[in-house]
Amino acid sequence: MRWTMRWKVLVDPVSRKLDEIFSAEDRARLHDLVDVVWERETPIPDEELAQQAGELNAIVTGRWHHGSVERMPSLRAILEVGGRHPSPKLLDYDACFRRGIRVLSCAPAFGPMVAEMALGMALACSRQIVDGHNAFVAGTERYLHAGNEDTFTLFDQPVGLIGYGGLARALRPLLAPFRCSLQVFDPWLPERYLLGQGVQPVSLDHLLATSRVIFVLAIPSAENRALLDRARLALIRPDALLVLISRSHLVDFDALTELLYEQRFRAAIDVFPQEPLAADHPIRRAPGVVLSAHRAGSVGRDLRAIGRMVVDDLEAMVCGLPPMAMPVLVVAVLGVGGVGQGHGLAADAAVDLRQPFVDIAARRGGGRTQAAQQRQLDRGRHDVRAKVAQYLGAAPKPFDLLIQRQDFLVLRGRGGGAIEAARSAARRLAQRRRARGALPAAGALGAQPAQEGGLVAPAQLEEQPRVIGQ
C-alpha cells in the first residue's frame, strides 16, 4: 500500500541502545516507512526537540522527557520502548485522550523472557540447584537421596499467581507440563474471566496460605505498594517458595529479608528496592535464597522483538489501520457517580470514577479492627472492579488491564477488538441510564464533569460514544 504523506518520527530510545532493540532489517524497514528524526542513544536536547516538535507524528522513546504534547499539534502516537506506559506525572494523558494520541507500550515483548526466568528460578530454588553447585565447589556435596532431602519438584503442586496480566499469561503454558493446579489473586479481573482461563480465582490470604510455589507477577501501582506486608508474608507455608519477579514494590522487603533469615520459607528474587543493591544488604547472605540482578527481561536477542513491534505498529498506523502489536491505552467515559452517600455502590452505575477504589471501599469499613477493615477493603476493591467488569461482558478478553484515572475508566487492550469492546460497553451503559430516565453517561471524550453532584451535563455529551483509536 502506498501513502502520499510520510510521517516524521522521533526515535529517542534514551534507556535503550538502538542495536539492542532494532535488528538491521527492522531498522531498514523503519527508514523505508517514515522520516526518522534524531535516532541517537543520548536524549534529544530540548532545543532540538523544539525545532522538530511541530511536525512530529510519532515519538519512539524509552522515557518520556519531551514535555507537553500541546506543542506537538501533529502528534498521533507515542511508542514507549522502556517496558511500561509513561508515568502520568510525566505525560499528560488527559491531553492524549482528548486529542486521540495513541500511547503504546512494548511490555508484551518482555513476557516470554520474564516467564522463562521465573520458571528457571523456581526450579533452581525448589531443586536447590545453586546450593548443590556451591556444595560441590566446597567439597561438601551429598549424593543421591541425601542431596534431595529438602528439595521438591513442581509436578502436581498448588501454584499461586499474584497478578494475571501479561507475565502470568506467558508463564501459564510453561507450567502446563508440570500439571500444577493454578490459583490466582487479581482483583482487577472478574471471576468468570479467570475461570475461563483455566485458573481458580482466590483471595490473597488463601493463595499465600495454600500455595507451594507463589509467583509475584503483578505490575506496581499506588494501590499495591507493600501488598505483601509482614502479616501476609507470615501466612506463607514453611515448605513454600516465593518467586519475586515483577517488582519489589509489591513486597515489604525488610520483612521479607527477616523472615528468610528465620527460614520461614524459601525465595527466588530478581528485583530489589534499590538497584544496584548495596554490597552489605543482608539479603545477599540469606539462607535458602536464589538471587538474580534484575536479568529476567534483558536478553539481547529477544529485545529485538521491541523494534519489530514498533515498526509493525507504525506501518499499521501510517496505513490508517489500528496498531495490533503493542497494547494501547483505550478510554471510554462509562459514567460518573455511583456511590450512594457512602453506603456502597448504586445498582445502576459501574463505578464512581472520581474516587480511588481504596477510598470507595474505605467508606464501607466502619469502626472495625484493622484486620477486619483490610478484609473489607479487599472485598470493596473486588466489588467495584466486578461491577465495572459486568459492563465489559463476561470475558473482556481484549483487555490486559483496568485502571482508573480521574474521570475516565481506562482500558488497556489491543487494536480494533479493544476499541469495539470499549465502545460497546459505553453504549450499553448509556442505554441503561437513558431507559431509567437518568442523565446519559456515555461518550464524549472531551466531556468534563459538572459541578452539580458530579454528573455530566447532557449538553456536554454526544449521542454516540466515541473511543480513542477510531
N, C-alpha and C positions, 0 to 999 in steps of 0.2 A: 504494500500500500504506500502511496506517495502522499506527501502533505506539502502545503505551499509555504508555511512559515516555520522555520526551525526554532525550537526552544533554546533559550540560553540558560545553562545550568551551572551553578556554582558548586564545584567539588572541593569541599573543605573538611577533610576527614578528621582533623585535629588529633584525636587519640588513636587513630588507626593509620598504618602505613599503606600507601596505595597498592604496592605489590602484595600486601598481606590480604587485601580484600578483593582485588581485581586480578583475574587472570589476564594474560596478554590478549586472549581472544575477546573477553568481555570489555576490556579497555578499548580495543579497536571498535567493537560494536557501539560503545558509548560515543566515540568521536564521529562515527558514521551517522549516528542518530541525532545528536544535538551539538550546539556550540558550547564548548566547555570553557569555563572561566576558572582561573586560579590553578586548581589541580596541583596543590602542593601540600606537604605534610605539616607545615607550620600554619597557624591560624591566619586567616586573611586579615590584614590591618584594617581598621575602621575607615581610614581614608580611602583605601582601595575599594572597600565594600560600598562606601557612599557613592563612588563613581559608577558602580555597576548596579546598584540596588533597583533603580527604576526600570530596568529591562530584564531582571531575573524572573524566570518562570518556575524554577525549582532550585532547591538547595539540598545538597547531599552533605551531611555533617555528622561528626561523632559527638559533638557537644554544641548546644545552641548558645552562641555568644554574639548573635547578629542583631540584637536589639529589637525594636518594634517592627512588626510586619507591615505597619501602616506606611512605612517609607518604601514599600515594595509593591506598587499597585498591580503589577503583572504576575505576582507570585501565585502559583497554582498548587504547589506541593512541597512538603518538607520530608525528606527521606533520611531518617537517622540511622547511622551505622555503628552506634555505640552499644546497642543491646536493649534499650528501653526508650519509651517516649520521653521527650524532654520534660523537665520539671515545670509545673505551672508557675513557679517563681521566676523562671527564665523566659518562658514562651507564653504569650497572651492567647490562650485557647479560645476565649470568647471572640476575639477578633478573627481567629482562624475559622471558627464555626460560622460566624456571621458572613464572612466573605467566601466560604466554600473552599478554603485552603486545606487540602488533604494533609494529614500528619501520619506518616507511615513509619513502622519500626521493623528492624531486621531481627527482632527477637527470635522468630522461629528458626533461624539459622543455628542457634545455639542448642536447641532442644536435643537433637541426637547426640551431640558431643557430651553434653552435661549428663544425659541419661546414661550413656555408656560409662562415664566416670563414676556416677552414683552406684551403678551395679558393681563395678570393679572394686570400689572402696568397701561396699558392703561385703563382698566375698573376701577381700583381704582381711577385714576385721573379724568376720564370723569364722573363717577358717584359720585365723591367726597366721597369715602368710608372712607378714612383716616380722612378727615376733619369732616365728620359726627361722626366718633367714638370719635375724640378729643372733639367735641362739647358736646357729650353725657357725657363724663367723667367730663367736666367742668360744666355740668348742663345747657348748653345753646342750647340744641338740638331743632330743628324745625321739626314739624311733617308734613307728607303727602306732599301736593303740596308746602308748604312753604319751605320745606327742599330740594326741587328739582328745585328751580328757576334757578340755574346756572349749572345744570347738563345736560348731553345728553347721549343717547345710541349710540352704534356703528352701529345699524341697518341702512342699506342703505346709509351709509356715504361714501364720497370720501376719500380713504386712499392712502397715498403715501409711497412707499418703496424706500429708498435711498440705492441702492445696491440690486442685485438679485442673491446672492450666496446661500450657504447652509442655512444660518439663514432665509432668506426670503422664500426659498422653504419649510422650516419647518413651517413657520408661515402661509403661504397661506392657507393650509387646515383648520387651526384653525379659520381663519377669514371667511371661507365659510358660516357657519350658519348665519352670520350677513349680508349676501348679499351685502357686500361692493363692490364698484367699485374700482379696484386696478390700480394705475398708478405707473410706475417705472422709476427711473433715474439710469441707469447703462451703462456708456459709453464703458464698456468692452464687451457688448453683442450686437449682431446685432438685428435690429428691428424685423425681421421675427421670430427669435427665441423667443423673448419676446411675440410677438403676439400669437405664438403657445402655450405659457404657459398660455394664458388667461389673460394677463395683458397688459396695454397700455403704451408703451414707450413714455416718455415726457421729456422735458428739465427740468433741476433742478429748474430754476426760476418758471416755470409753476407749478411744483409739490408743491413748497413751498407756492405759492400764492393761490392755489385752494384746497388743501387737508384739511380735518377736523382733521385727525389724521396722523401724519408723524412719521414713524419708521426709525431710523438711524441704518442700518444693515450692511453697507459696512465694509470690513476689512481695517485696516490702511495701507497706503503706502506713499512714499515720495511725491506722486502727490496730495494726498487728505488731507494733513495736513491743518486744519482750512478751509476746504472746505465750511463749513457754517460760514462765517465771519459775521461781524455786518450787512453789507449791505444785505446779503442774509437772515439772521435771521429776519431782519426788514420786509421781504416780507411775513412772516407767518401771516395768517389772525387772527384777535383778538379773535375769538371763537375757535381757533385750539389748538391742543395738540401735543407736540413734545415728542417722546419716544426715549431717548438716551440709546441704549442697547448694541452696539458693542464696540466702543472705543471713549473716549473723544477726541482723536487725531483729529477727523473729525470736531470738533467744536471750535470756538473761545470762550473758556469757560468764560472768563471775560465779553465778550459782552453778552453772554447768561445770565449770572447772573444779569447784569444790566437791561436787557430787562425784565427779570422775576420780578425784583423789580418794574419795571414800569407797571407790569401786562399786558404786551403786548400779552401774550398767556400763556398757562399752559405747564408744563413739568413733565415727569417722567424720573428719571435719575438713572442708575445703575453703571455708570463708571465715573471716575474722573481723572483729570490731575495728581494728586499725591494721592497715597493710602498707608496708611490710610490718610484720608482727615484731614486737620488741624482743630482743635477744634473750631477755631474762623473764619472759612471760611464763608463768608456771604451767600452762597447757602443754608446753614443749616436753615436759617430763612426766606428764600424767600417765598412769598405767592403763593398759587396755585401750589405747587410742591410736588410730591411724590418721596422720596429718598430711595435708597437701596444700601447696602455696597458691590457692585460687587458680588452679590449672584446668579445671573441668571444661571450660569453654574457650580455650585458647590454642586449639590445634591448627597449625599453619595451613595445611591443605584444605581443611573443612571450612576455614574462614572465607575461602573464595566463594562460598555459597552466597555471602552477603553481596558481593559485586554482581553476581548473576541475578539475584533478586532485584537489585537496584535497576539494572539495565532492562530487565524484563518489564518492570512496572513503569519505567519511564517510556518505554516503547508503547505500552498499552495506553498510557495517558496521552501521549503525543498523537496517537491514532484515534483519540476520542473514546477509548474503552476504559472500563474501571480497572484499577490495579488489582491483581489477584495473588501476587507472591508475598507481599508484606501486609501485616494487619494494619488497617486504617481506622482511626477513630471515627465512628459514625454517631451522629447525635440526632435525637428526636425529642421534642418537648412533649412529654407524655401527660403532664398535668402538674398543678400545684395544689397546695392544701392537702388535706388527707389525714391530719392528726386532730382528733377532736378534743380540744382543751385538755390534753394530757391523759386522756382515757383510752388510748390505744388507737389503732388505725380505723379510719372510717371505712365502711364497707365498699364505697364506690371509687376509692382513689388508690392509685398504685403506691404512692409514697409521698411524703412531704419533702419535696426537693429542696426546700430552703434550710433543712436542718440535717446535720450529720446523723448517720444511723445510730451512733452511740448515744446521741442526745435524745433521740426518739425513744430508744429502749430505756434510757436512764429515767425518763419520766414515769416509767412503769415499775421502778424499783422500790419505791416506798421507803419505809424505815426498817428494812430488813438487815440482817447481818451482812458483812462484806461478802462472804461466800454465796449467800442467797442472792444478793444483788448481782454478783458476777454471773450466776446461772440465769438470772432474769435478763441481764444484758445479752447473753448469748442467745436466749430464746427470742428476744426482741429483734436482734440483728437477723436471725433466721426468718422470723415472721415478715419483716419488712421486705427482705430480698425475695422470699417466696411469693409475696404479693406482687412485686414487680415482675417476677418471672411468669406469673399467670397471664400477663398481657403479651408475653412473647410466645405463648403456646406451650405445649407440654415439653418440648425438647428444642430449646433455642440453639440448635447446632451451629449456626454461623458465628456464634459469639464466643470469644475467648474470655471475656471479662465484662463485668458490670461495675462501673464506678459512678460516683456522684460528684457533680461539680456545680456548685451554685444552683441555678435554676434549670439545669439540664440533667437528664439522665443520659449518661454516655455509654454507648455500646461499642466495644471494640470487636470488629469482625473482619471478614474478607470479602471484597468485591461486591457484585450485584446482589448476591444472596443476602448479605448482611443489610444492605441498603433496603431491599424489598421487605425484609422482616421488620426492620425498624419502622418503615412507612406503614406497614400493615398494623403493627402494634399501636402506633399513634392514631391510625384511623379507627381501630376498634374502640379505643378509649374515648375518642371524640363521639362516636355513635352512642356509646353507653351514656355519656353525660348529656348529650342532646335529648336522648329518649327520656331522661329523668327531668328535663327542663332546666338542667344546670347550665352554667356558663360553659361554652366549649373550651376544651383544654387540650387541643392537639395543634400541631402545625407550627406556624411561623417561627422560623429560627431566630429572627431578629426581635421577637416579642419580649417585652420587659414586664415583670410583674407589677401590677398596680399597687398602690399603697393601701387600698381598702381591702383588708383581710388577706392580702397576699394573692388574690386571684387575678388571672389575666383578663383584662378587659376585652369584650368582644371585638371592639374596633381594632385591636392590636393583632388579631388572628386572621389567617386566611382560611377559606373553606376547606381546602385540601392540605393535608400535612405535607411539608417539604422536609427532605432529609439531605444532609451533606452527602455529596457523592453523585448527585444526579447530573 
